[in-house]
Amino acid sequence: MAYRRFRDALAVLSVAWWFVWLIPPLATWARRFEFAQALQFCSFAFVVPALFVAGAPWRRLGIRSRRGGSAIGDLDRSGTVEVPPRIFGAEQGHAVLVAGVFITLAVAWRVAPVVDTVVRHPWLTVLEAASLSVGGVALFRHLIESPPLTPGASRPYRIGISAVVMWVVWIVAYLDGMSRTSWYDVFVHVAGHGPSLAADQQLSAGAIWLVSAAVFLPIVFWNLVQWLQSEDDPDAELYRLVRRERARGFFGTKN
């Protein structure tokens, strides 16, 4: 009961945090300072979706798992996981596709013309929030156990997807933070009023690095530990996974 209440609290917190960044004072700060806008982006893209999926509100929403068994298959009498090849390949490919779409969304909402336009037209923030959060929920659905739904991708895939998404966001933040001039013309810095241009850029990059790491690193290490502690030898399991993908085509692309 306490576990269920904790999950419910996470789901409620995710929705509340989503709305908090759409109203003053946080929404106002996001239109004045680059670092606040970066925190707003991280909330919509990472924090809210991760909390929502961890909260597992699917039964309350009338959503049920369309397939039973474990995350990647069913157990036979000997306790061995039997993975239906077509289902396994489809799930892996779908997870990679969702990750690719999410990365495209995340990068698109960080490019200079888009950020400048969103800050000048606050109503676009709702569109940003909706697209990033929906894309984020679809992504984290493949990375986090969220009963009754289970990630279809194997743990090595979850580790790899989490790392790639985090690295791409880090690269974009690093390029912005290390730039000699601000990417975004919409933020005006006045001496003695708020952080300087350089400080705002560095705070923005640091915020994105910190928040994305806080969200994705636990997923990486949790899946890594669970994988290493599994009954099968991790090296042998990885070797079987690579052999199966090479024979079938990575991400299910070979007929």
Residue pairs with C-beta under 8 A, 6 or more apart in sequence:
7 54
7 55
7 56
7 57
8 55
8 57
9 55
10 51
10 52
10 54
10 55
11 51
11 52
11 55
11 56
11 57
12 55
13 51
13 55
14 47
14 48
14 49
14 50
14 51
14 52
14 55
15 48
15 52
17 43
17 47
17 48
17 51
18 43
18 44
18 48
18 129
18 133
20 26
21 27
21 30
21 40
21 43
21 44
21 129
22 125
22 126
22 129
26 36
26 40
27 40
27 122
27 125
29 36
30 36
30 37
30 39
30 40
30 119
30 125
31 37
31 119
31 122
32 187
32 194
33 187
33 194
33 195
33 200
34 182
34 184
34 187
34 200
34 201
34 203
34 204
35 195
35 200
35 203
35 204
35 206
35 207
37 115
37 119
37 187
37 204
38 173
38 203
38 204
38 205
38 207
38 208
39 207
39 211
40 125
41 109
41 110
41 128
41 132
41 208
42 207
42 208
42 211
42 212
43 211
44 128
44 129
44 132
44 133
44 136
45 102
45 105
45 106
45 109
45 132
45 133
45 135
45 136
46 136
46 211
46 212
46 215
46 216
47 211
47 215
48 133
48 136
49 132
49 133
49 135
49 136
49 137
49 139
49 140
50 136
50 140
50 144
50 215
52 133
52 137
52 140
53 137
53 140
53 141
53 143
53 144
53 146
54 140
54 144
54 146
55 146
56 146
56 147
56 148
56 149
58 64
58 146
58 147
58 148
58 149
59 148
63 149
64 148
65 148
65 149
65 150
67 87
68 74
69 75
70 81
70 150
71 145
71 150
71 151
71 152
71 154
72 81
72 83
72 88
72 91
72 152
72 153
72 154
73 81
73 82
73 83
73 84
73 87
73 88
74 81
74 82
75 81
75 82
76 82
79 231
85 244
85 248
87 152
88 152
88 154
89 248
89 251
89 252
90 152
90 252
91 142
91 152
91 153
92 152
92 153
92 154
92 157
92 245
92 251
92 252
93 251
93 252
93 253
94 142
94 152
95 142
95 151
95 152
95 153
95 157
95 158
95 161
96 157
96 161
96 251
98 135
98 138
98 139
98 141
98 142
99 139
99 142
99 161
99 164
99 165
101 135
101 138
102 135
102 136
102 138
102 139
102 165
103 164
103 165
103 168
105 131
105 132
105 135
106 132
106 135
106 165
106 168
106 169
106 172
107 168
107 172
108 114
109 115
109 118
109 128
109 131
109 132
110 172
110 176
112 183
112 184
112 185
115 183
115 184
115 186
116 184
116 185
116 186
117 124
118 124
118 125
118 128
119 184
119 186
119 187
120 186
139 161
139 165
140 146
141 149
141 151
142 151
142 152
142 153
142 158
142 161
143 151
143 153
143 158
143 161
143 162
143 219
143 223
144 151
144 219
145 151
151 158
153 161
154 241
155 223
155 224
155 226
155 227
156 227
156 238
156 241
158 219
158 223
159 220
159 223
159 224
159 227
162 216
162 219
162 220
162 223
163 216
163 220
165 216
166 212
166 213
166 216
166 217
169 208
169 212
170 208
170 209
170 212
172 208
173 204
173 205
173 208
173 209
174 205
174 209
176 183
176 201
176 204
176 205
177 201
177 202
177 204
177 205
177 206
178 205
179 201
182 197
182 200
182 201
187 200
189 195
189 196
189 197
189 200
194 200
195 203
227 234
227 237
228 234
230 237
245 251
248 254
249 255
